[in-house]
Amino acid sequence: GHVWVEGDNKRASYDSRHFGCIARGLITGRALYVIWPPKRFGTKLTSFNDDDDDDD
């Protein structure tokens, strides 16, 4: 699959808004905490599933 990535500084980040989605296989880092959806804020990210894209 592919993912959409965004930096934390909208004006200075070179991210998917410029180059589009990237293949998951190209990701070498890992997320440590969840910030969205709010009900999961601060929890450790244990998986990277398409089913996790909750809009709450």
C-alpha positions in Angstrom: 0.0 0.0 0.0 0.8 3.7 0.0 0.7 6.4 2.7 0.2 10.2 2.7 2.8 11.9 4.8 2.8 15.5 6.1 5.3 17.5 8.0 4.6 19.5 11.1 5.3 22.9 9.5 2.9 23.4 6.6 4.9 26.3 5.1 8.3 24.6 5.2 7.6 20.9 4.9 8.4 19.0 1.7 5.9 16.3 2.0 3.0 14.4 0.1 1.5 17.7 -0.8 4.4 18.1 -3.1 5.3 14.6 -4.2 2.1 12.5 -3.5 1.8 9.2 -1.7 4.8 7.0 -1.0 5.1 3.2 -0.8 5.0 1.8 2.7 8.1 -0.1 2.0 10.1 3.2 1.7 9.3 4.2 5.3 12.3 3.6 7.5 11.2 5.4 10.7 8.3 4.5 13.0 5.6 6.5 14.7 5.8 6.4 18.5 2.5 8.1 19.5 -1.0 8.6 18.0 -2.4 12.1 17.7 -5.5 11.3 15.6 -8.2 10.3 16.3 -8.4 12.2 19.6 -9.8 9.2 21.5 -6.4 7.5 20.9 -4.2 10.5 21.6 -1.0 9.6 23.3 -1.3 5.8 22.9 1.5 3.9 21.4 1.1 2.9 17.8 1.1 -0.8 17.6 0.0 -1.4 14.0 -0.2 0.4 10.7 -3.6 -0.8 9.3 -5.8 0.8 6.8 -8.7 0.1 9.2 -7.2 2.6 11.7 -8.2 5.7 9.7 -11.0 6.7 12.0 -12.5 10.1 11.3 -13.9 10.7 14.9 
